[in-house]
Amino acid sequence: MKKDYPVPAGYLERETEVKKSRFIARVAPVGSRDEVKDWLEQAHRDHPDARHVCWAYQIGRPGSAAEAAMNDDGEPSGTAGKPILWVIQHKDMGDVLVMVIRYFGGIKLGAGGLVRAYAGAAEAVLSAVERVVQTPMLEVSVTLTFADEQPLRHWCDMQGATVESVEYGEWVRARVRVPEHLQDAFTDFCHAQKLDYSLAR
């Protein structure tokens, strides 16, 4: 059975300084590439004069992430995005984006100095951010009668599942988010109630 995994509880920012260069590190929880893009656009809006906005993210379970990427944004290859991603992986956190915004202070840091500076900035913000446990969820589509809606809602309330949406027609169609580890229990409930269900696409 897959286990839950920690994700950032919310947005946080921390600033460090290395030889007059400012490194503003931001962490944010993300679940998709679109969310990553939104956060990066926000960083560029907030800091239009910054020399670099370097970043890395990891979506999914730490150690077997569904997706990960990084960007040096003009810094020498491997000196910014890679150390940020390494710190994320070391922290064993999923669904996380770290951006480091740099204002150049006039003193060159060299490749080794840049790696240490970006890793240090990522470390500072990831050490400070609160963590919450992310429970992997399944989206399920259920077809039921009007009489079955209340038992379904009751089961969801008791088990930590949520009814996301309901459409009423000849039949009731509900979209339900079920914790992944309760898939078998939900299947048993649907069979007992004679409900038609399928994993949502």
Protein Blocks (a to p, Z undefined) as FASTA:
>chain_A
ZZdddddfbdcdddddeehiacdddddddfbfklmmmmmmmmmmmmmmbmbdcddddedj
ehiafbdcddeehpaehilmmmmmmmmmmnopghiacddddddehiagbjmlmmmmmmmm
mmmmmmmpccddddddddddddddfklmmmmmmmmmmnopacfbdcddfbccddddddfk
lmmmmmmmmmmnopacdddZZ
